[in-house]
């Protein structure tokens, strides 16, 4: 297990954000891996985060299991499988610095996109065919495999469909729960599920479960507009730091 206190000083807040995201505050979790990548190798960070995501998925899926849009889920999941394979090939064939650079760029773009959306940049209502969702699923699977950041492509296709709140949360929870299990063989093939990484993930597990339960409780009671805005500015800042670190 990792023993560096600096690692946990960053990882614990990152896992709390991840839990709140799984509990219904969609988007917060995309900051988690970029944060942890500040203090360890990005591929290793992703391998530590993945078991935590799988544990948290149980809570989110159980809470919203009756609210699922099967049309959206089917098309995007089919595309995500292709994207995960592409992401594995990419991670296996490039250096850690390139992965770090991509994680930073994804973090910046996601933060900018979310801030634009919160300033009134709503996507127009859409009922595009399922195959379009499959293409966005490919992009979501790829970014999820590289940086556990599959939310932006997913949201670009799903949000314009104007799903009811609980259906959106439930479909999102099931989609990413399945995607996370599909990613497991790729991380095994990358040799990242070491005893040290798994023990570190286990140590962070109680924080993950508690924060997910808190997210499920809070999502129906809190309007966290200012909190989200601060988080997305932080995402951009962390992304810039990661890009600088990779280029250096």
Secondary structure as UniProt FT lines:
FT   HELIX           5..22
FT   TURN            23..24
FT   TURN            26..29
FT   HELIX           30..36
FT   TURN            37..39
FT   HELIX           42..63
FT   TURN            64..66
FT   HELIX           70..93
FT   HELIX           96..118
FT   TURN            119..120
FT   HELIX           130..147
FT   HELIX           151..158
FT   HELIX           159..161
FT   HELIX           165..189
FT   TURN            190..191
FT   HELIX           195..218
FT   TURN            219..221
FT   HELIX           225..247
//
